[in-house]
Amino acid sequence: MVVVCVLLIIVVAMQPSKTNAASSLTGGAEQLFGKQKARGFEAFLIRVTVVLGTIFMLLAFALAYISSK
C-alpha cells in the first residue's frame, strides 16, 4: 500500500498544471471552449493515475476487510 501511495504521489506530481495565469482575466472561457483530449505522455499519466488510484482504493478496502476479521 505504501508503494502504491508513493507511486501515486509521483505520478500526480509529474502531471502538467492545467491552470493558466490569464484565466482570471478571461473568466475561464478558454477552459470552457478550449477543451482538448490529452495526448501522448499526458494521456499516459492520466491512465496511470486512474489505475493507481483504483489499486489504492481496492487495497484500502481489502485491508479494512481483513483487519475486521
Secondary structure, DSSP 4 states (H G I P E B T S, - for coil): -HHHHHHHHHHHHHSPP---TTHHHHTTHHHHH------THHHHHHHHHHHHHHHHHHHHHHHHHHHH-
